Amino acid sequence: MQILKGRKIALCVCASISAYKALEIVSLLGKLGACVRVVMSAESKKFLSPLLFEALSHECVLHEDTQDWTHNGLNPIALARWAEVLLVAPATANSFNKIANGIADSTLLHTVLAFSGKILIAPAANTAMLESPMTKQSIEKLHTLGIEIIPTQEKILACGELGNGALADVQEIVWRTARALLLDDFWHKRPVCVSGGGSVEKIDDVRYLSNFSSGKMAQNLAIALYLKGANVCLVHSTLAPFAIAALNVLPQGLQHQCVQSADEFLQSLQQWIDSQTTMPKPYLFMAAAISDYRPKNVASGKCKKTEIGQTWNLQCVQTPDILATLRKEGICTIGFKLENIQNALENARNALTQKNLDAICLNMLQNAPFGSEENSITFITTNECTHFEPSHKLLQSFLVLDSAKRLHDG
C-alpha cells in the first residue's frame, strides 16, 4: 500500500521525551513508500541514538557532527532542497518559538529556515509552556506563515500531571504528512459525503437484520478523499466492528456520523445534500449496504422463543431505495452495486439509468469483498467501463477518485 512511493520527507527531531515516537513515524512513512531523511538536534541525541533512525530510514542522519559541505554532501541546504515536505516532530516549545521568529542557531533550525515548501509542526510541550502568551503568539505567527500545526492532546505528561501538550498520535501525524503530499486541486476543499457499512434494522431491543458489510471500502474511500484534500463526511453504520475501526483509524479532520437504519441513512444523507452549495460541485459516494427489508413491527424488550414457537414468521416490508429517493440535484452521485457474475454489467447499467447516477462501482460477490482488505471494482458510466485489478481497498479508492474526477470539470 505504497501511496507515498518515492515521495521525499525531511523529519526534524527535537529534544523531547516523546522523541522515541519519531521512530514509529519513520517506520510508518516508510511502509507507505516514502523516503525519509532525519535531522536531529544536538540535545535529542541524549534521548535516542542516530543509529536507530539510520536503521529504519536507510539514510544517514544529519546532525551537528555529520554535516558535509562537499558537493552533494549531507547539510541543511542540500536536505532542504531535496525534501518535498518538512515535518518537525516532536517540536519542543523552544524550537517552534525559534522557528516562528526566524532564529536558526542549530543544524536542525538551519534546515527549517532553508526549506521553502510545506512545513508541518507537531508540538510536544508542558502545558504551562504551551499556554504561555509568548508561545501562543508564536503559534499564531506560524499559522499566518502557512505552517501547519498538528494539535497536541491531553494526557499524563512527563511531569506527572494531566494536561494538554502531549504529542499527537503517530497515525494522525502520518495522515497529516501524507495529506500534504497528496493534495489534489480538484478535490481540495470539495464537499464529499461517503456512506458505508451495513444498515441495522431492529427486530426488538436485542436483535436486528443486517448484512456482512464491514464498511472497509467506505472507510478507505473516505481516507483517500481526506488525503486528496476534500471536506469529507462519512455517514456510517453503528455496527460495532466498523464503528470501532472508524474511530481508531480515521484522521481527526475527517467528519463522521453514526446511523442505524435505512431511514436514518436517508435522513442524514438528505440533510448533508440540502446543506451544500453548488460550487464546487459536491460528490456523494453511496457505498453503504442498505437492507432491502425491515421488520414490519419492532417489538419492545426481547422476543422470547417460548412465545415465538418453533417457526418465526417475521413479517418484513421494503426499506426505501435511498439512491432513488434522495433529492440529489446538483450532486455528482456514484453508487456501489454488488452482483453475481450473471448479468452483472447489464444490471449495473440499468441501475445507473434508473437511479439517475453519474457512475456506479460494480463489485462481484465472487471476489469476496465483505470484510477483506482487497477489492476489485469496475467503474461504469454511460460512456465507459473501466476495470481495476484487485488491490488494497485504499489503492482501489484512489483509482475510483481518478475516474470520478473526470465526470465533471468542477
Kinemage of the C-alpha trace (Angstrom):
@kinemage 1
@onewidth
@group {chain A} dominant
@subgroup {mainchain}
@vectorlist {calphas} color= white
{ca met a 1} P 0.000 0.000 0.000
{ca gln a 2} L 2.728 2.422 -1.008
{ca ile a 3} L 0.639 5.541 -1.574
{ca leu a 4} L 3.730 7.703 -0.913
{ca lys a 5} L 6.122 5.740 -3.104
{ca gly a 6} L 9.179 7.850 -3.893
{ca arg a 7} L 7.963 10.934 -2.028
{ca lys a 8} L 10.647 12.795 -0.064
{ca ile a 9} L 10.193 13.869 3.565
{ca ala a 10} L 12.621 15.603 5.926
{ca leu a 11} L 11.890 14.766 9.580
{ca cys a 12} L 13.335 17.101 12.213
{ca val a 13} L 13.538 15.519 15.686
{ca cys a 14} L 13.859 17.809 18.711
{ca ala a 15} L 14.829 17.019 22.298
{ca ser a 16} L 11.537 15.815 23.792
{ca ile a 17} L 10.676 12.820 25.943
{ca ser a 18} L 8.374 11.812 23.073
{ca ala a 19} L 11.278 11.668 20.610
{ca tyr a 20} L 11.025 7.873 20.612
{ca lys a 21} L 7.711 8.223 18.746
{ca ala a 22} L 9.624 9.700 15.810
{ca leu a 23} L 10.969 6.193 15.202
{ca glu a 24} L 7.422 4.970 14.590
{ca ile a 25} L 6.761 7.952 12.310
{ca val a 26} L 9.762 6.974 10.171
{ca ser a 27} L 8.618 3.353 10.125
{ca leu a 28} L 5.013 4.117 9.095
{ca leu a 29} L 6.014 6.623 6.428
{ca gly a 30} L 8.496 4.081 5.083
{ca lys a 31} L 5.761 1.439 4.866
{ca leu a 32} L 3.756 3.893 2.754
{ca gly a 33} L 6.721 4.078 0.376
{ca ala a 34} L 8.150 7.453 1.418
{ca cys a 35} L 11.857 8.219 1.559
{ca val a 36} L 12.548 9.840 4.948
{ca arg a 37} L 15.735 11.662 5.924
{ca val a 38} L 16.144 12.654 9.551
{ca val a 39} L 17.680 15.734 11.144
{ca met a 40} L 18.382 15.554 14.882
{ca ser a 41} L 19.077 18.374 17.279
{ca ala a 42} L 22.165 18.003 19.450
{ca glu a 43} L 20.051 17.556 22.602
{ca ser a 44} L 17.767 14.930 21.005
{ca lys a 45} L 20.751 12.575 20.737
{ca lys a 46} L 20.639 12.293 24.534
{ca phe a 47} L 17.271 10.552 24.141
{ca leu a 48} L 17.948 8.439 21.034
{ca ser a 49} L 20.940 7.282 19.026
{ca pro a 50} L 21.048 8.438 15.379
{ca leu a 51} L 21.787 4.800 14.530
{ca leu a 52} L 18.155 3.896 15.302
{ca phe a 53} L 16.869 6.315 12.664
{ca glu a 54} L 19.510 5.200 10.165
{ca ala a 55} L 18.456 1.569 10.616
{ca leu a 56} L 14.798 2.431 9.914
{ca ser a 57} L 15.257 5.019 7.173
{ca his a 58} L 18.346 3.505 5.470
{ca glu a 59} L 19.641 7.089 5.231
{ca cys a 60} L 22.388 8.960 7.090
{ca val a 61} L 21.114 11.221 9.859
{ca leu a 62} L 22.029 14.893 9.703
{ca his a 63} L 23.222 16.468 12.947
{ca glu a 64} L 25.987 18.737 14.189
{ca asp a 65} L 28.668 16.053 13.796
{ca thr a 66} L 27.700 14.713 10.346
{ca gln a 67} L 27.473 17.898 8.286
{ca asp a 68} L 29.293 17.572 4.982
{ca trp a 69} L 29.642 20.685 2.816
{ca thr a 70} L 31.345 18.984 -0.106
{ca his a 71} L 29.483 18.688 -3.414
{ca asn a 72} L 26.171 16.811 -2.817
{ca gly a 73} L 27.110 16.331 0.819
{ca leu a 74} L 24.818 15.984 3.830
{ca asn a 75} L 23.995 19.505 5.044
{ca pro a 76} L 20.934 21.695 5.792
{ca ile a 77} L 20.843 23.394 2.383
{ca ala a 78} L 21.112 20.153 0.404
{ca leu a 79} L 18.460 18.467 2.536
{ca ala a 80} L 16.098 21.447 2.302
{ca arg a 81} L 16.387 21.362 -1.500
{ca trp a 82} L 15.836 17.593 -1.599
{ca ala a 83} L 12.674 17.345 0.529
{ca glu a 84} L 9.113 17.895 -0.682
{ca val a 85} L 7.691 18.251 2.842
{ca leu a 86} L 9.383 19.084 6.129
{ca leu a 87} L 7.961 17.678 9.372
{ca val a 88} L 9.136 18.745 12.822
{ca ala a 89} L 8.052 16.009 15.256
{ca pro a 90} L 8.354 16.254 18.138
{ca ala a 91} L 8.818 20.016 18.227
{ca thr a 92} L 9.759 21.460 21.597
{ca ala a 93} L 8.466 24.849 22.739
{ca asn a 94} L 11.983 26.181 22.328
{ca ser a 95} L 12.210 25.000 18.714
{ca phe a 96} L 8.865 26.241 17.400
{ca asn a 97} L 9.226 29.569 19.196
{ca lys a 98} L 12.550 29.976 17.399
{ca ile a 99} L 11.071 28.882 14.054
{ca ala a 100} L 8.314 31.482 14.401
{ca asn a 101} L 10.917 34.192 14.811
{ca gly a 102} L 13.344 33.031 12.111
{ca ile a 103} L 16.077 32.002 14.520
{ca ala a 104} L 18.469 29.411 13.115
{ca asp a 105} L 21.168 28.626 15.664
{ca ser a 106} L 21.462 24.880 15.028
{ca thr a 107} L 21.723 22.434 12.157
{ca leu a 108} L 18.074 21.469 12.592
{ca leu a 109} L 16.866 25.086 12.542
{ca his a 110} L 19.146 25.879 9.586
{ca thr a 111} L 17.295 23.139 7.678
{ca val a 112} L 13.882 24.548 8.590
{ca leu a 113} L 14.871 28.102 7.625
{ca ala a 114} L 16.303 26.960 4.283
{ca phe a 115} L 13.179 24.943 3.368
{ca ser a 116} L 10.700 26.677 1.051
{ca gly a 117} L 7.944 24.040 0.807
{ca lys a 118} L 5.171 22.793 3.081
{ca ile a 119} L 6.144 22.652 6.781
{ca leu a 120} L 4.248 20.722 9.456
{ca ile a 121} L 4.996 21.047 13.159
{ca ala a 122} L 3.846 18.567 15.808
{ca pro a 123} L 4.499 20.199 19.192
{ca ala a 124} L 5.196 18.344 22.426
{ca ala a 125} L 5.493 20.560 25.479
{ca asn a 126} L 4.430 21.017 29.071
{ca thr a 127} L 1.010 22.654 29.438
{ca ala a 128} L 2.486 25.728 31.118
{ca met a 129} L 4.928 26.241 28.233
{ca leu a 130} L 2.234 25.625 25.619
{ca glu a 131} L -0.176 28.098 27.211
{ca ser a 132} L 2.423 30.824 27.677
{ca pro a 133} L 1.376 34.073 25.939
{ca met a 134} L 4.692 34.052 24.075
{ca thr a 135} L 4.085 30.515 22.792
{ca lys a 136} L 0.518 31.324 21.756
{ca gln a 137} L 1.801 34.337 19.842
{ca ser a 138} L 4.389 32.148 18.096
{ca ile a 139} L 1.751 29.563 17.126
{ca glu a 140} L -0.450 32.301 15.648
{ca lys a 141} L 2.527 33.588 13.707
{ca leu a 142} L 3.297 30.108 12.392
{ca his a 143} L -0.302 29.818 11.171
{ca thr a 144} L -0.002 33.121 9.293
{ca leu a 145} L 3.199 31.843 7.671
{ca gly a 146} L 1.272 28.870 6.252
{ca ile a 147} L 2.887 26.359 8.593
{ca glu a 148} L 0.514 23.581 9.693
{ca ile a 149} L 0.375 22.880 13.416
{ca ile a 150} L -0.688 19.343 14.333
{ca pro a 151} L -2.604 19.812 17.613
{ca thr a 152} L -1.333 18.316 20.852
{ca gln a 153} L -3.522 16.095 23.019
{ca glu a 154} L -4.399 15.880 26.694
{ca lys a 155} L -2.608 13.097 28.556
{ca ile a 156} L -0.471 12.424 31.603
{ca leu a 157} L 2.645 14.429 30.755
{ca ala a 158} L 6.289 13.710 31.639
{ca cys a 159} L 5.916 15.881 34.747
{ca gly a 160} L 3.206 13.506 36.009
{ca glu a 161} L 0.346 15.963 35.594
{ca leu a 162} L -2.709 15.598 33.365
{ca gly a 163} L -2.693 18.360 30.795
{ca asn a 164} L -2.614 19.421 27.148
{ca gly a 165} L 0.761 19.177 25.451
{ca ala a 166} L 1.343 15.529 24.560
{ca leu a 167} L 2.478 14.781 21.021
{ca ala a 168} L -0.366 13.960 18.637
{ca asp a 169} L -0.949 10.282 17.852
{ca val a 170} L 1.647 8.961 15.440
{ca gln a 171} L -1.033 7.800 12.994
{ca glu a 172} L -2.534 11.305 12.929
{ca ile a 173} L 0.900 12.823 12.223
{ca val a 174} L 1.380 10.370 9.362
{ca trp a 175} L -2.096 11.173 7.927
{ca arg a 176} L -1.342 14.913 8.019
{ca thr a 177} L 2.038 14.428 6.355
{ca ala a 178} L 0.573 12.201 3.644
{ca arg a 179} L -2.202 14.742 3.019
{ca ala a 180} L 0.373 17.489 2.473
{ca leu a 181} L 1.947 15.356 -0.255
{ca leu a 182} L -1.226 14.055 -1.895
{ca leu a 183} L -3.357 17.216 -2.079
{ca asp a 184} L -5.239 17.384 -5.373
{ca asp a 185} L -6.517 20.727 -6.667
{ca phe a 186} L -9.728 19.129 -7.915
{ca trp a 187} L -10.645 17.572 -4.569
{ca his a 188} L -9.170 20.276 -2.333
{ca lys a 189} L -11.966 21.648 -0.084
{ca arg a 190} L -14.608 19.975 -2.271
{ca pro a 191} L -17.536 18.733 -0.128
{ca val a 192} L -17.878 14.961 -0.339
{ca cys a 193} L -20.116 12.536 1.532
{ca val a 194} L -19.451 8.803 1.745
{ca ser a 195} L -21.919 6.289 3.183
{ca gly a 196} L -20.655 2.958 4.479
{ca gly a 197} L -21.353 -0.177 6.438
{ca gly a 198} L -24.431 -2.353 6.702
{ca ser a 199} L -27.651 -0.759 7.919
{ca val a 200} L -29.244 -2.041 11.119
{ca glu a 201} L -32.987 -2.795 11.156
{ca lys a 202} L -34.261 -3.584 14.637
{ca ile a 203} L -36.416 -6.640 15.285
{ca asp a 204} L -36.600 -5.990 19.020
{ca asp a 205} L -34.304 -4.407 21.591
{ca val a 206} L -31.866 -7.321 21.240
{ca arg a 207} L -31.929 -8.477 17.611
{ca tyr a 208} L -31.627 -6.846 14.210
{ca leu a 209} L -31.486 -7.548 10.491
{ca ser a 210} L -28.286 -6.586 8.685
{ca asn a 211} L -25.664 -7.975 6.287
{ca phe a 212} L -21.987 -8.858 6.112
{ca ser a 213} L -20.733 -5.433 5.009
{ca ser a 214} L -17.668 -4.394 7.011
{ca gly a 215} L -17.666 -0.787 5.792
{ca lys a 216} L -13.958 -1.041 4.937
{ca met a 217} L -14.412 0.149 1.356
{ca ala a 218} L -16.243 3.261 2.515
{ca gln a 219} L -13.667 3.879 5.227
{ca asn a 220} L -10.779 3.664 2.764
{ca leu a 221} L -12.625 5.819 0.246
{ca ala a 222} L -13.186 8.484 2.909
{ca ile a 223} L -9.500 8.350 3.893
{ca ala a 224} L -8.406 8.674 0.244
{ca leu a 225} L -10.670 11.719 -0.156
{ca tyr a 226} L -9.260 13.252 3.034
{ca leu a 227} L -5.715 12.711 1.758
{ca lys a 228} L -6.689 14.403 -1.507
{ca gly a 229} L -7.857 17.421 0.496
{ca ala a 230} L -11.644 17.043 0.334
{ca asn a 231} L -14.005 18.126 3.104
{ca val a 232} L -15.285 14.639 3.872
{ca cys a 233} L -18.303 13.478 5.838
{ca leu a 234} L -18.551 9.724 6.402
{ca val a 235} L -22.045 8.521 7.308
{ca his a 236} L -21.515 5.029 8.650
{ca ser a 237} L -23.209 2.171 10.414
{ca thr a 238} L -23.260 1.782 14.193
{ca leu a 239} L -22.319 -1.886 13.866
{ca ala a 240} L -19.563 -2.394 16.430
{ca pro a 241} L -16.691 -3.706 14.249
{ca phe a 242} L -16.990 -0.874 11.755
{ca ala a 243} L -17.719 1.881 14.296
{ca ile a 244} L -14.710 0.916 16.422
{ca ala a 245} L -12.435 0.674 13.377
{ca ala a 246} L -13.594 4.069 12.153
{ca leu a 247} L -12.910 5.778 15.449
{ca asn a 248} L -9.456 4.217 15.756
{ca val a 249} L -8.240 4.671 12.190
{ca leu a 250} L -9.890 7.749 10.691
{ca pro a 251} L -7.949 11.035 10.538
{ca gln a 252} L -9.212 13.616 13.032
{ca gly a 253} L -10.073 16.067 10.257
{ca leu a 254} L -12.498 13.595 8.701
{ca gln a 255} L -16.047 14.128 9.949
{ca his a 256} L -18.126 11.043 10.628
{ca gln a 257} L -21.643 10.331 11.793
{ca cys a 258} L -23.107 7.075 13.116
{ca val a 259} L -26.545 5.953 11.974
{ca gln a 260} L -28.524 2.718 12.125
{ca ser a 261} L -31.485 2.095 9.890
{ca ala a 262} L -32.132 2.766 6.211
{ca asp a 263} L -34.407 5.624 7.277
{ca glu a 264} L -31.593 7.177 9.332
{ca phe a 265} L -29.140 6.814 6.428
{ca leu a 266} L -31.668 8.514 4.145
{ca gln a 267} L -32.324 11.358 6.588
{ca ser a 268} L -28.626 12.043 7.279
{ca leu a 269} L -27.649 11.934 3.600
{ca gln a 270} L -30.507 14.234 2.587
{ca gln a 271} L -29.557 16.707 5.326
{ca trp a 272} L -25.985 16.731 4.037
{ca ile a 273} L -27.161 17.278 0.449
{ca asp a 274} L -29.529 20.084 1.467
{ca ser a 275} L -26.708 21.875 3.277
{ca gln a 276} L -24.478 22.070 0.189
{ca thr a 277} L -23.961 24.885 -2.270
{ca thr a 278} L -23.335 24.217 -5.946
{ca met a 279} L -19.692 25.345 -6.120
{ca pro a 280} L -17.513 23.423 -6.115
{ca lys a 281} L -19.783 20.602 -7.194
{ca pro a 282} L -20.371 18.229 -4.240
{ca tyr a 283} L -19.874 14.472 -4.594
{ca leu a 284} L -21.785 11.615 -2.969
{ca phe a 285} L -20.335 8.090 -2.831
{ca met a 286} L -23.054 5.669 -1.769
{ca ala a 287} L -21.030 2.659 -0.588
{ca ala a 288} L -23.322 1.603 2.270
{ca ala a 289} L -25.023 -1.790 2.105
{ca ile a 290} L -28.613 -0.875 2.932
{ca ser a 291} L -31.004 -3.642 3.957
{ca asp a 292} L -33.745 -4.222 1.386
{ca tyr a 293} L -36.217 -5.129 4.125
{ca arg a 294} L -37.010 -4.243 7.716
{ca pro a 295} L -39.401 -5.824 10.217
{ca lys a 296} L -42.949 -4.567 9.780
{ca asn a 297} L -43.244 -4.108 13.541
{ca val a 298} L -40.457 -3.574 16.069
{ca ala a 299} L -41.063 -5.298 19.386
{ca ser a 300} L -40.084 -3.753 22.707
{ca gly a 301} L -37.878 -5.743 25.032
{ca lys a 302} L -36.800 -9.229 23.925
{ca cys a 303} L -38.998 -11.614 21.963
{ca lys a 304} L -38.982 -14.929 23.836
{ca lys a 305} L -38.590 -18.122 21.844
{ca thr a 306} L -41.176 -19.751 24.110
{ca glu a 307} L -43.659 -17.161 22.809
{ca ile a 308} L -42.469 -17.312 19.172
{ca gly a 309} L -42.586 -21.087 18.821
{ca gln a 310} L -40.679 -23.429 16.518
{ca thr a 311} L -41.075 -21.161 13.462
{ca trp a 312} L -40.653 -17.412 13.458
{ca asn a 313} L -42.796 -15.867 10.775
{ca leu a 314} L -41.181 -12.461 10.788
{ca gln a 315} L -43.122 -10.051 8.599
{ca cys a 316} L -40.922 -7.611 6.719
{ca val a 317} L -41.536 -4.634 4.470
{ca gln a 318} L -39.240 -2.983 1.944
{ca thr a 319} L -36.954 -0.181 3.065
{ca pro a 320} L -36.730 2.996 0.949
{ca asp a 321} L -34.438 2.843 -2.072
{ca ile a 322} L -32.094 5.581 -0.909
{ca leu a 323} L -30.422 6.372 -4.231
{ca ala a 324} L -33.785 6.535 -5.973
{ca thr a 325} L -35.377 8.584 -3.163
{ca leu a 326} L -32.696 11.197 -2.468
{ca arg a 327} L -33.250 14.676 -3.903
{ca lys a 328} L -29.749 14.988 -5.296
{ca glu a 329} L -29.926 17.713 -7.935
{ca gly a 330} L -26.533 19.341 -8.385
{ca ile a 331} L -24.732 16.446 -6.678
{ca cys a 332} L -22.367 14.162 -8.577
{ca thr a 333} L -23.511 10.756 -7.340
{ca ile a 334} L -21.588 7.481 -7.537
{ca gly a 335} L -23.350 4.317 -6.402
{ca phe a 336} L -21.930 0.939 -5.407
{ca lys a 337} L -23.525 -2.318 -6.507
{ca leu a 338} L -22.783 -5.928 -5.545
{ca glu a 339} L -23.695 -8.535 -8.171
{ca asn a 340} L -23.284 -12.167 -9.139
{ca ile a 341} L -21.404 -12.785 -12.386
{ca gln a 342} L -24.540 -13.431 -14.418
{ca asn a 343} L -25.924 -10.214 -15.955
{ca ala a 344} L -23.738 -8.100 -13.658
{ca leu a 345} L -22.861 -5.383 -16.186
{ca glu a 346} L -26.410 -5.224 -17.512
{ca asn a 347} L -27.836 -4.875 -14.010
{ca ala a 348} L -25.305 -2.197 -13.136
{ca arg a 349} L -26.062 -0.190 -16.266
{ca asn a 350} L -29.797 -0.445 -15.558
{ca ala a 351} L -29.240 0.876 -12.031
{ca leu a 352} L -27.151 3.717 -13.457
{ca thr a 353} L -30.127 4.902 -15.504
{ca gln a 354} L -32.974 4.050 -13.149
{ca lys a 355} L -31.427 5.804 -10.157
{ca asn a 356} L -30.050 8.764 -12.117
{ca leu a 357} L -26.410 8.174 -11.179
{ca asp a 358} L -23.301 9.697 -12.699
{ca ala a 359} L -21.366 6.454 -12.206
{ca ile a 360} L -21.583 3.123 -10.472
{ca cys a 361} L -18.874 0.976 -8.877
{ca leu a 362} L -19.546 -2.693 -9.515
{ca asn a 363} L -18.332 -5.327 -7.035
{ca met a 364} L -18.568 -9.040 -7.762
{ca leu a 365} L -19.776 -11.323 -4.963
{ca gln a 366} L -17.345 -13.993 -6.177
{ca asn a 367} L -14.434 -11.686 -5.269
{ca ala a 368} L -15.477 -11.882 -1.592
{ca pro a 369} L -15.370 -8.114 -0.918
{ca phe a 370} L -17.018 -8.365 2.518
{ca gly a 371} L -14.531 -7.872 5.336
{ca ser a 372} L -11.465 -8.316 3.137
{ca glu a 373} L -8.626 -5.843 2.769
{ca glu a 374} L -8.697 -6.072 -1.039
{ca asn a 375} L -11.297 -5.355 -3.674
{ca ser a 376} L -11.684 -5.292 -7.447
{ca ile a 377} L -14.012 -2.619 -8.827
{ca thr a 378} L -15.423 -1.929 -12.264
{ca phe a 379} L -16.148 1.793 -12.687
{ca ile a 380} L -19.114 2.264 -15.009
{ca thr a 381} L -20.536 5.401 -16.597
{ca thr a 382} L -22.778 5.881 -19.620
{ca asn a 383} L -19.642 6.213 -21.766
{ca glu a 384} L -17.033 3.970 -20.200
{ca cys a 385} L -16.421 0.766 -18.310
{ca thr a 386} L -13.066 0.574 -16.521
{ca his a 387} L -11.964 -2.475 -14.558
{ca phe a 388} L -9.424 -2.155 -11.717
{ca glu a 389} L -7.283 -5.176 -10.942
{ca pro a 390} L -7.502 -6.493 -7.340
{ca ser a 391} L -5.584 -4.404 -4.812
{ca his a 392} L -5.882 -2.968 -1.312
{ca lys a 393} L -9.123 -1.056 -0.830
{ca leu a 394} L -7.224 2.197 -0.254
{ca leu a 395} L -5.481 1.820 -3.612
{ca gln a 396} L -8.830 0.935 -5.225
{ca ser a 397} L -10.212 4.137 -3.703
{ca phe a 398} L -7.558 6.280 -5.372
{ca leu a 399} L -8.388 4.644 -8.712
{ca val a 400} L -12.084 5.358 -8.180
{ca leu a 401} L -11.320 9.007 -7.377
{ca asp a 402} L -9.202 9.397 -10.500
{ca ser a 403} L -12.147 8.152 -12.568
{ca ala a 404} L -14.710 10.167 -10.594
{ca lys a 405} L -12.919 13.472 -11.127
{ca arg a 406} L -13.242 13.010 -14.875
{ca leu a 407} L -17.038 13.089 -14.594
{ca his a 408} L -17.025 16.886 -14.268
{ca asp a 409} L -14.652 19.731 -14.891
{ca gly a 410} L -15.504 21.129 -11.446
